[in-house]
Amino acid sequence: MTSEAALPDSDALFEYAACGLVVTDAYGKILRVNHTFCAWLGFAAADLVGQRRLQDLFTIGGKVFHQTHLAPLLQMQGSVAEVQLDMRHRAGHTLPMLFNCLRRTHEGQVYDETAVFIATDRRKYESELLAARKHAEEALLARRDAVRALQESRDVLGIAMRGAKMGVWSRQVGSTAVWWSSELEALAGLKEGSFPGTQQAFHALIHEADLEGLKQAIGAAEALARDCTVEFRMRHASGTWIPMEGQVRLASEQDSARLMLYGIAIDITDRVEAEWSAMRQAAIFADQSDAIIVTDGQGKVREFNPAAERMLGYRSAEAIGADMGQFYRPEDATQVRQAVQRAVTGEWEWRGDLVFVRRDGSEGCSEAVIKPLRDRKGNSYGAVSVHRDMTERQRDAAQLRALNAQLADADRRKDEFLATLAHELRNPLAPLRNVLEIFKLQASSNAQMQWAQQVFERQMNQVTHLVDDLMEVSRITQGRLELRREPVALTAVMQDAVQAVQERLAAAGHRLEMHLPIEPVTLEADPTRLVQILTNLLNNAIKYTPDGGLIVFSGERRGAEAAITVRDSGIGIAPENLDKVFTMFAQLEPGLDRAQGGLGIGLSLVRGLVALHGGRIRASSEGTGRGSQFALYLPLPAAPLQVAEVPAAAPQAIDALRRVLVVDDNADGADTLQMALEMLGYRVQCAYNGTSALALAQQFLPHAVVLDIGLPDMDGYQVARRLRTEPWGREVILIAATGWGQDADRKAAVAAGFDHHLVKPVDFMALDKLLRG
């Protein structure tokens, strides 16, 4: 496409514009150029159009800048403004030029339009323009100053009166017409010229308690021909009362026999407030609980309040005239003298802690503020220092910090102990659980073996329950337990809780009365934790009720809450112990003599879980031997929730070739788990450390690995990471089986590549489900 066909026809405005105009394609090829640009560079248009690129006319430095900055900026932004580059004249000399570029698209073609100025001409023009503007501004300022001077000369009296918060009025003797100045109208909050101009209107603005005194002062000035002064309150347009001082004088009007009354009204609000402030400050100075010491310009004590006497042990008469520094240790005295001196000179305000020395030589600590004292003109003439005695507070704070540190350390040690205890207990529980599963899988018909198995399972579950409670309480107190909320039917969780304690109920021979909600009640709660709460309450009732007792388990809606109660006919709770039953490790009489007393953490755990759900729990009893009742209240959601129905999973057959690698340094735990899994049909091999596990896995190529974390040579996290690096290990199901069950342990397992995290003793049915994949 030619330049003439692609672009509008040239005209005189384009050709002879004050600046050079160039149109190029996206690569810089010149398509059109005006006469001004050609004249500046000594070229004819024919020498450039279609023959040259714009960047070919730059100096070497200009070409580099165009390639690295100008062209990329134009490509990104679509425009570039006020860029200076040097161009080479046809004769060889250099011209500094200013470029303004704009990229446009026309009929699918990209064009760059560039306006060029000779930099020296542009700067000369701008300099002349700035000079002209400066002259115009100076002329304008001169005119403004003249107008201001004229205005000030006219209003000097008004300005002085307004600055003094003063206004004037006048009235001819014998007349009721009153003139008010605009300044007096302003003091009353009135618009200029809005005062009605009558004596009645004047009196209407005066407080009724002060009006008679004002009238008497005006009458005395008129009758006695002398100046009279009076104080009164004048109502402001806002409704507030302004304290005023009035001065009235009788005078004859110039060149007239008429007698005139002239009055000056002064707003004395500042003076009245200053007087009140002085009185308040005097009272505060005497009654202030902080020590206040006022010094002169030389740092000598001039005032010493009673609190300073109490703090330092000096009488005021002894302290007056003394050097301020004598009340402090030598290292602090210099700092105090410097602070006072700087306050006196008005340089700053000082704040800090100081150690003072009492008259008897004992020391104390204080928080101090040293500030300058200023007169009405703002000049500093002394310093005031305010000291708050912090001796007892700092001593108490130090003791409290030490106590808090001890408590924090004890709490940390307690948490570490509980975690370690749970871990150490879970390790031996793991093989016991596995042996129990082996017994159950063998399904012996021997009655004694069945009885032994049941006893074994009950006691095993009890120990596991105690260990879990320990960890749950620890996690709640540290704020690390998170709820997994979902819609839950109250009836379902109550039935699950009863199912969980059914064997213990039967063993104790208790009778259970269960009252389910008449209407459906749906909570937004963690179903596992909710069943845990109710199971603990039922276990508590079973434990502390003599054999053959009655337990009543009820649930219902009460307003915006679900109310659940567990009432028993057991040993009861003494009134003084009702608040203690929820305390961790609490064991109340007569429960201590019961064989099933436990650790006393169940109700502490219940209270923590209830609080996490936003609910509350209360214990009540009519006294020892008269049973107990625990009432639990949980908030209901504002909108009805639908409980999801989970279809029952169909049983799956185990692939006969399903390979499982068990890794545990506890040989009993590993071997018993291997035996139990093999009885279910799995192919199982065992390793007892990380190194052998990695070697065995290379040969065995397991589908799943049940891996302990605390191994002797390398921990389970390292083993998991190594397994994940193997091509066959990317799809392996990695299950951590460990005695460590804190949230941090679970997160660490996920980070190491584990798919699942189980806490010992492992729930065998849950493990079987995970292994089936």
Disulfide bonds with the S-S distance in Angstrom:
none
